Amino acid sequence: MPKDNSIKSVLIIGSGPIVIGQACEFDYAGSQSARSIREEGIEVILINSNPATIMTDPSMADHVYLKPLTTKSIIEILKEHPQIDAVLPTMGGQTALNLCLEADEKGIWADFGVKLIGVDINAINITEDREQFKQLLEKIEIPAAPARTATSFLQGKEIAQEFGFPLVIRPSFTLGGTGAAFVHKKEDFDDLLTKGLEASPIHEVLIDKALFGWKEYELELLRDKNDNVVIICSIENMDPMGIHTGDSITVAPAMTLSDATFQKMRDMAIKMMRSIGNFAGGCNVQFAVSPDEREDIVAIEINPRVSRSSALASKATGYPIAKIASKLALGYHLDELQNQITKSTSALFEPTLDYVIVKIPRWNFDKFEGADRTLGLQMKSVGEVMGIGRSFQEALHKATQSLEIKRNGLGADGKGYTNYEQIIEKLTFASWDRVFVIYDAIQMGIPLSRIHEITRIDMWFLKQYEELYTLEKEISNFKIDTLPKELLLEAKQKGFADRQIAHMIGCLESQVHKLREDMNINRVYKLVDTCAAEFTAKTPYYYSTFEAEIETADGKRYVHNESTVTDRKKIVVLGSGPNRIGQGIEFDYSCVHGVLAAKECGYETIMINCNPETVSTDFDTADKLYFEPVFWEHIYDIIQHEKPEGVIVQLGGQTALKLAEKLSKYGIKIIGTSFDALDLAEDRGRFSELLTELKIPFPQFGIAETADEASALADKLDFPLLVRPSYVLGGQGMKIVINKKELEEHVIDLLRSIPGNKLLLDHYLDGAIEAEADAICDGENVYIIGIMEHIEPCGVHSGDSNATLPPFNLGEFVMQQIKDHTKKIALALKTVGLINIQFAIKDDMVYIIEANPRASRTVPFIAKAYGEPYVNYATKVMLGHNKVTDFDFNPHLKGYAIKQPVFSFSKFAGVNKALGPEMKSTGESILFIDDLKDDQFYELYSRRKMYLSK
């Protein structure tokens, strides 16, 4: 049965602002889905309130509505577009499913004659309502953990009495494990039960017996109208049950599962999917398996939508789950659709992997002072990275190198823990850095049996770790001139970085790199092809590895490289790595637009990034995708292989920018603004000299490297002072201090956490208004794309402020200063591309806080508010393809647009929610208002000073 021809127009519901538990994997899914449906000649109407995403780009759908995700907005859209036939709610995470349910209960879909595709209401209800799900599993004879639901406090107490402890409390209809908790002892039960009942929108919790130490697995499934089912990917959690899958280190394909158990699990998953309703689309099923020879399987949950795991599975296999799921929702059968990578096999062909994937989450606990850092049932990570390698060890190393937490991989960097008690504590109470702590424990000589007993991590994984440590010990016996080729090759095949090997043998990273070249141990690139090379892949999606040389009969030696270099002129775009607070999805938006603009200018585009949740790592965004760590060694090897015209660093946030110095040092051309200009803007000393020359005012400041120097400076500068380390992201470590005692405490704390860093002390302009401007400059002409005024006073990080476009109460005199300063600074920095400048306004005087000659988090917001493709223009300027004067700028905005930050404080009980110079928001939404009399604006303005923390 081909597609349902009665469907002419589809409404896709997005997932709203990024919060912990629901991140940019839904932007990726929504973007794929919109493209997939439009390919069929069907109109796509999209609702999502997140301005930072590709999904809400005007090019993605026929109509994009940046509106709050409420039934009121749904009704407005359905009235505006009576032609909408169907709604697809499975691409927007839990937010979209919950909104779809609410609209159904209110009879909205029925009133407007809109049918649900991709899932049915029954499936959402069965899978989200813990009691119904439990009954279903009993009916279809699938084992589940002993569990009962409670809708009142009293019921919950009775169940606990019957089951005994430890228990798990799971609220119904929540996101990212919100409200879920382990209860080890009776004393904690009352409090956690109350929290669980409050967290559930229907005040219902499931109380089940805790399956401590059981292994956890996930399967990603797709089903069509003909009841064909394919399993796209099996994912094994390295961590046992008890840690939310979003916070778990996961591996694909499953590593420690016997084939018989895997087949049983497949059958169960298919049975479960077929039993929850008659719909075509995607599904994620989670299982627990007992860690003994019996391998008993218990079903945990099923999600009838794409999830963060399906983004991971898509990138892991090269099988675009959201794209195919959307086609299935339109009525296609799997055997009628083509595999997008081979173009010769059907979508009914299950992917086979001849490599290993490791996903490691990325946390931001430093932003939440006082947060409980142990991991459990509630997800706490803000992003994730994925490593691809020929072995688990190589993939694990590549993933740890991608995290950007100043580690070079596992061990061999002198940064491990050496305190026995601390190591045992971190293993006992799962910590965010346990992936490194396991290595430290082995290094200390703690037996694998003891590590297994504490962590319940399968012995197979621990033995893999042990092998790595054994190899490190062996290599440490050599020096650079005695290291045997086979040992160096083995270290590279197991993922050790040149830096780590240099640490082991006591030399420089560059010496190891040269030794590799001399010994012909070079990276080779392999295709991610969905079919373990059984069929030819047409898609250039690569990962790197190392291979031993092959010798032919005539004595020729070579290694097989699947990445063919063309003779076209090429541009590399560096991605922004894992999402974290201060560097989110807005840089993915910028990278994607940069790639598309470079393509329009006739370049072959090469994307390097390691974030599985993003559109930039989709296999058909750039001409070539290298799914590799944004880590010097990997980037340099790709550049040597591809020989591009240059590298774009200003679209990938601080991650890419930090590599500019090294690129410049190695003679690799930086496209757009030069490294010297980037450095000038970052170096406060040099930058203030420039401002003095330009006669532009800035708050008085000084630089200190010790607590004594800071104290002496304070006498000159006068309190309050803003203290911050240089070269950091998202206001990390910034604080306003009001006396010498606070100053000394903060300075000592900063020097301990970021040793060797210079500290900047600025006189803080108390009560000032903050504003910022973004502009495009070609070195001669400057065009200001937007000026925003912050509703909160100066001192709240710009990422945490409500920003209003255009400004709402800055006079003409102030606006003229902002424009003049922006143009002067952009030209003085010889900016080619984008620049963001932040201002403090006091007594009608405009002071400069800082300038960033790169894409900022506000660029997508301005582009959406004004309906203009600014990143496209800026990229063409960077490439020298156009001047600013070539573009016909035509911004249009009725009234005002407000960028509203969104916080995930609910994940961290007891954390100080006060806002200050260090950024804490995880995402943002956009609000359009006609005028300043709007109630929402009035409410924001009246609360503007409430949260300011010093």
C-alpha positions, 0 to 999 in steps of 0.5 A: 500500500503506497502513501495515503493520498488523502493527506495533503497537509500535515501539522508537526509539533516540535518540542519547545525550548531545550531542557535537561531530558529533552534536547536537540535530538528532537530538532534533528528528528523534526527537521528530518521529518519535515524534509521527508514529508515535503519530499512527498509534495505534502504541505508542512505546517510546524509549531515550535517555540524554540528560536535556536533550532534549524527546525524553526528555520523558514526553509524547513516548512511551508509555514513555521509558527514560533508560538507557545506549545499550548492548545490555544496556539493549536486552535489558532493554527487550525483556524488559519489553515483549515486544510490541515488533514493530519497531525504528527506528534511523535517528533517533538518528544514528551512535550508534543505527545502531552500537547497532542493528548490534551488537544484530543481530550478537549476534542480539538482534533475532532472539531477540525477533522484532523487525524493523528498519524505516526501513533494513536491516542491509545498507544500514548495512553497505554505507554504513559499510564503506568497502570495500563502499561502494567496490565498490558504486559500481563495480558501479553505475557511479557515479564515485568518487575513487581509493581503497583500504581498509586494515585494517593499518598495512602495507597503508596504507603500500603504498596511500600509496606507490601513490597519492602525496600529498596523501591523505585517511584516513577511518576506517570506522564513525565519527561527525562525521569522527572520525579523518579527516585530510588528509595533505599530506606523507610525514612525517605519514602514519605518525602519521595512519594509526595514529590513523585505524586506532585511531579505527575500531571495526573498525580499517579506513580508506579512503585516497583521493586528495584532491579539493582545491578540488572543490565539495561538494554534498548531496542529501536524499532520501526513498524509499517501499516503492513505490520512489518517490523525492523529492529534498527539498533540494539543499545547496551547500557554500560551502567546497570539499572538505576541510572537513567539511560540519558545519563548512562554510557551506552554502547551499540551494538549490544556487547555482552548479550548472548544471541539466544537472549537477544532473539528473545528480546527482539520477539518481546519488543515486536510483540509489545509494539504490535500490542499498543495500537495499530499505528505506523512509526517508530518506537523505543523499548527498554529491557532489564536482564538479570546478570546471571546465566539465566539472563531473565528479561524484564520489560521496563518501558516503551515509548511510541515516538522518536527519542534521544536514543533514536537520534543516537541509533540514526547516527550509529547506523546511518539509518535515518529513523525519523525520516523513514518513520515519517514516510511510514506515518504517511502510509508507505510500507518499509519494502517500498522505501529505499535505504538512504545510504546504499540507495540500492537496498530497501528500508526493510533491510536491518542495519549491520554494524562493523564498528562500535559506537560509544555514547557518553553524556556531558554534564554541567554540574559546575553551573548548579552550585550545591547540586547533588552530583550522583546519578540516578533515575532523574536525568541530569546531563545536558548533552552527549558525545558519540565515538565511532571505532573499530573496537569498544576501546577505540570508540570509548577513547574517542568519546572521552576525547570529545567531551571537552573537559580538559581530558585527553582520553582515559588515563595517561594525562596525569589528571586521574584520582589517586586517593583510594577513599575518593575512588571507592566513593565515586564508584559506589555513588555513580558519579559523572566522571566514573568513566575515568574513575574506573581506569583510576581504580585499575591503575591503583590496583583495585581488583576487577572483582571488587570494581564489579561488586561495587558498580555492577558493570559487566566484567567484559567492559572492565576487562577492556579497561584493564587491557588499556591500562596494561598497554599504557604500562608497557609503552611507559617502559620505552622512549620516543626513539625505542618505541616499537612500531607494533606497540605504537600501532596497537595504542592508536588502534585502541584509541590512545591520543598522541598526547597520551602516548607522549605523556607515557614516554615523556616527549611532545605530542608533535614528536609522537605525530612525527614518529607515526608519520615516519612509521606510516601509521596514519589514520584511515577513514571508513564509511558508515554504510548501514550494511557492514560493507555488503553493499556499496554506500553512496553517502560520504559519512566517515569515521577514522581508525588505524589499520595494519598495512596490507602487503600484495604479492608484488611487495606493495604495502598499503592501508585501505582508505575509503575516503576519496579526496576530490579535486574540488575546492573545499571548506571545513566547518568545525562543529561545536561538540557536545551541548552544554550550558553556554553553548547549545543548539544555536551553534548547530543552527549556525554550522548548518547554515554555514555549510549550505552557504558554502555549497551555494558558493561552489565549495565542497563542504566538510563537517567535523563534529561529534554530537549525535543529536544535531542536524549538522551531523546528519549524513546529508547536510554537508558533502562529507561528514567526519564524525570525529572528536573536535579535538586537535589530533583528529582535525589536523589529520582530516585537514592533512587528508582533505587539504581544504582552502581553509577552516571556518571556526566562527560558527562552532562557538567557543569549541571551534574558536579555541582551535584557531590558535593551533590552526594558525600556528600550523599554517592552516587558513582560518576563513573570515576573521583572523586568529590575531583579531579573535585573540585581540577580542579575548585578551582583555589587556589588548582589547582595552588598549584598542578601546582606549585608542578608539575613545570608547568607554569601558568599565575600569579593570585590572588583571590579577594572578594571585589573591594579593594582586586582586586585593591591591587592585580592589583598592584602585577599582572600588567595589562592587567588582566583577571577577572572572577568568579569561578565555572561558565560555558561558560566564564560567567562574564569574561572580560579583563580589562586594567586599575583600573577604568575598573577593579573596574566597572567590579568587582562591577558588578560581585559581584552584579550579583553573590553575595558571589562568589570569583573572579579570577584575572589572568595576561592576556598573551597578544598576546599569542597563545591558544591551547587545548588538550582532553585526556582519562585517566584511572588513570595510562595511558593517551592517548591524543585524539587531540590537537587543535590550535586556529586561534584567539589569546588567550583572545577569549573564546575557544568556539568562536575560530576557532580551527584547528586539528592538530595544524598548526604552533606549533613547536616540542618543544611546542607540546612536552610541551603540551603532557607532561603537559597534561599527568602530569595533567591528572595523578595528578588529578587522572582522570578516563575518559575524560579531557580537558586542555587549554593552552596559548603559549607565547615565546615558553613557554606553560602556563596552563589556565585551566583543566576540567576533563569532556567531553568538547565541542571539544570531538565530533569534534575530534571524527568526524574528526578522525573517532574514538568513543572516548566517548565510550572508555572513558565511558568504562574506567570510568566504570573500564571495560577497561584500556586505553591500551586495545583500538586500537586507529587508528585516520585518517584525511587527511589534517586539520579539523577546528571547526568553531563557528556560531553566532546568532547576527542577532537576537539582533540588536545593540549588540556588536559583538566583541569576548572576554573571554565570549562565544557567539556562539550558534553552530558550523560547521566543515570544512575539508581542504587539506592544509594550502593554502586553501582560507578558511583557509587563510581568517580565519587566516587573520581576526583572531584579528579583533573581539578581545574585551577587 
